[in-house]
Amino acid sequence: MAFDTGLAVVVLGVAVWTIAARKTVAAVAGFVAFGLLLALVWVRLAAPDVALTEAAIGSGVTGGLLLGAATRLRRIEPSAAGETLGIGLKLAAAVLCILVATGIAAIVLLLPEPAPTLAPQVAKNLDRTGLGNPVTAVLMAYRAIDTLLEVVVLLLALVGIWSLAPDRAWGGFPGARHHADSDGLLAFVAQLLVPIGILVGIHIFWVGSTAPGGEFQGATILAAMWIFAVMAGLLDTPAVNRRWLRLLLVIGPAVFLAIGLAGFAVAGGFLAYPEAYAKVMILTIEVPVTLSIAATLALLVAGPPERPPNG
Amino acid sequence: MTGATLYGLCAAVLVGLGLFGLIVHPQPLRKILAFNLIGSGVFVLFGAVALRGAAAGFGGDPVPQALVITGIVVAFAATALAVALLLRLFR
């Protein structure tokens, strides 16, 4: 309990820092630390799968994205700022936020006993999915429709970002071209780390069926390796009008949807799997979905195209 | 106090802090950051509820845990879109 109390205090302290820090870059650095501490919280909440997701996406990729934006906005930030509130409005906001927090705290203290839970149903039906990890079973079997929609939401966000490209860069290369310094440390570390990281990503994906891990966590690590290789100048982000790239992005959702529709014919419902083939079908979905998510995450971080497609 | 209650209260404070930052900060990027803090608070609250639902040999209820994973990924997608809009606005 002492550890939990200490962890909660540190988490809140870092959260205060991300709000109160004067410099945006410092606040974002605080947010990355906050995400890693939150991953520890998830371990304490008996949710190792969420801990991996939080560390990889919530802290790592989100942190990288915000850090990049903070650096680019640094010069124009003062002019980009909106209205600064007066002290009276700030106090009113503080009172409102304290009320909201108190309300949620009251709900936490008044939660019903015994706690409602779906864990027994998950345990009872786990064998029928052929999976050993209950969280993966929920994501891929019982609530597969949520996961399908989520993969589509990622794609929609990417379409939204690409549509912000200026006319001359339409369908072109996202971000700036980083050039490798062949004697540089960054290129060396990238050459060393990226192959290992790809193996770790595949491993995390593969063990997800029986142990903590899964396609989102694995895909995020793969995406991070892609981003790293681009930043080190080892390769360039491809132009977004490339056919193979678009195929890579949609293959996951497409296979997911196709197998979901096939469920009508073979198991009597959308996204239903015939019991004997459940695990095979789930893996058939997961492999392309992992590849698509990895590519989508990397391109979400890369941002809209900035260089013409043939230049 | 149980671990679930402790982290539930922590989540309540996180939502309050994030909401304050969202209202008070003039810079748009700081607002996005604060919004992510609110999201984290909501997720941890869900995690505390999942922990209370521990049964059948699981450390927590796997259903809310899986939904939080979905939530974290969608929150990232929304953040990426918001950042792209912001950079476009002030180019």
Interface residues (C-beta under 8 A of the other chain):
Chain A: M1 D4 T5 A8 V11 L12 A15 V16 T18 I19 T24 A27 V28 F31 F34 G35 L38 V41 W42 R44 L45 A46 A47 D49 V50 T53 E54 I57 G58 V61 T62 L65 L66 A69 A70 R72 L73 I76 E77 S79 A80 A81 G82 E83 T84 L85 K90 A93 A94 L96 C97 I98 V100 A101 T102 G103 I104 A105 V108 L109 L111 A115 P116 T117 L118 A119 P120 V122 A123 K124 P134 V135 T136 A137 V138 L139 Y142 R143 D146 T147 E150 V153 L154 L156 A157 G160 I161 L164 G214 F216 I293 L297 L300 V301 G303 P304
Chain B: M1 G3 A4 T5 L6 Y7 G8 L9 C10 A11 A12 V13 L14 V15 G16 L17 G18 L19 F20 G21 I23 V24 H25 P26 Q27 P28 L29 R30 I32 L33 A34 N36 L37 S40 F43 V44 L45 G47 A48 V49 A50 L51 R52 G53 A54 A55 A56 G57 F58 G59 G60 D61 P62 V63 Q65 A66 L67 V68 I69 T70 I72 V73 V74 A75 F76 A77 A78 T79 A80 L81 V83 A84 L85 L86 L87 R88 L89 F90
